[in-house]
Amino acid sequence: MGDNSIAIKTQVPASKKLSAPDARSLLKDASKLHVAKGKKLSVFDVSDALSDEAVAAMLGPTGNLRAPTIVRGKTLIVGYNEALFAKLLG
């Protein structure tokens, strides 16, 4: 994040496992969700309703929230993809 001059407000250690209820909580204030799983990118409009598909996309194979998870305004970014970060974070 330092390369893009982005300040981290809250950092949660990996030892604290976040699950589906935590994902739903993060989605409540979001209008767009971007999920990166390897080279696959998915975008969800979550401004109207929270879909089970959006929550499932946020979780890894163990059922925990994928990392990194970034909240920027009303946009939620889950997972790592260099091109997505460049586009959304500058």
C-alpha positions in Angstrom: 0.0 0.0 0.0 3.0 2.3 0.6 3.8 2.3 -3.1 0.5 4.0 -3.8 0.6 6.3 -0.8 -2.4 4.7 0.7 -2.8 4.9 4.4 -4.0 1.9 6.3 -6.6 2.9 8.9 -7.3 -0.6 10.4 -5.3 -3.7 10.0 -6.6 -7.1 11.2 -4.1 -9.8 12.0 -4.4 -13.0 10.0 -4.8 -14.9 13.3 -8.2 -13.3 13.7 -10.4 -15.4 11.4 -13.3 -13.5 9.7 -16.2 -15.5 8.3 -19.5 -15.1 6.5 -21.1 -12.8 9.1 -18.1 -10.5 9.0 -18.3 -10.5 5.2 -22.0 -9.5 5.3 -21.2 -6.8 7.8 -18.6 -5.3 5.4 -21.0 -5.4 2.5 -23.7 -3.4 4.4 -21.9 -0.1 3.7 -20.7 -1.0 0.2 -22.2 -0.4 -3.2 -19.7 -2.3 -5.3 -17.7 -5.4 -4.6 -14.7 -6.5 -6.6 -13.3 -10.0 -6.0 -10.0 -11.3 -7.3 -9.3 -15.0 -7.3 -6.1 -15.5 -9.2 -6.7 -14.0 -12.6 -10.5 -14.3 -12.3 -12.2 -11.0 -11.5 -15.8 -10.7 -10.4 -17.8 -7.5 -9.8 -21.0 -7.3 -7.8 -23.5 -4.4 -7.4 -24.4 -4.7 -3.8 -26.1 -1.4 -3.4 -29.6 -2.9 -3.3 -29.3 -6.3 -1.7 -26.7 -8.7 -0.3 -26.6 -11.8 -2.4 -25.3 -15.2 -1.1 -23.2 -15.4 -4.3 -21.4 -12.1 -3.3 -20.7 -13.3 0.2 -19.5 -16.7 -1.1 -17.1 -15.0 -3.5 -15.5 -13.2 -0.6 -14.7 -16.4 1.3 -11.8 -18.7 0.7 -11.9 -22.6 0.7 -11.7 -22.6 4.5 -14.8 -20.3 4.9 -12.7 -17.4 6.0 -12.6 -14.0 4.4 -10.0 -13.8 1.7 -7.1 -11.4 2.0 -6.4 -8.7 1.4 -9.8 -7.0 2.0 -9.8 -3.3 1.3 -12.6 -0.8 2.0 -12.3 2.4 0.0 -15.3 4.6 0.3 -18.3 2.5 -0.9 -16.1 0.1 -2.8 -15.0 -3.2 -1.3 -12.0 -5.1 -2.8 -11.3 -8.7 -1.8 -8.3 -10.7 -2.9 -5.2 -9.6 -4.8 -4.8 -8.8 -8.4 -2.2 -6.2 -9.5 -4.2 -4.9 -12.5 -7.4 -4.5 -10.3 -5.4 -2.6 -7.6 -3.8 -0.3 -10.3 -7.2 0.5 -11.7 -9.1 1.0 -8.4 -6.3 2.3 -6.1 -4.1 4.2 -8.6 
